């Protein structure tokens, strides 16, 4: 199976992504990270109204193999969280870049998304070594 890295996203080397739409960033994790983790059994995320700084934890994801901290690619305030995934974390892998998002943040500075993040090509090269 070939992995996808949509061009409209920015990626962190810790495998989170951000999709910026105006001043709202949609945050999730990549297909690559999901493949590494295996079956997801638990997801814990910040609450609506929580403020976060770039690089801070936005929650944890737990699989049968490991528990990983999720990092924010941008500073902002949580305006929405994907309650369906919290209830059914095993569904994350079905559509990680669509229905599999974790949080939506109102960003403090939209330009911050592009600082220290990777394009789809850069991220692909990082994880696939090409």
Secondary structure, DSSP 8 states (H G I E B T S, - for coil): ------TT-EE-TTSEEEEEETTEEEEEE-HHHHHHH-SEEEEEE--TT-EE-TTSEEEEEEESS-EEEEE-SS-EEEEEE-HHHHH-GGGGGG-TTTTT--EEEEES-GGGGGTT-B-HHHHHHHHH--
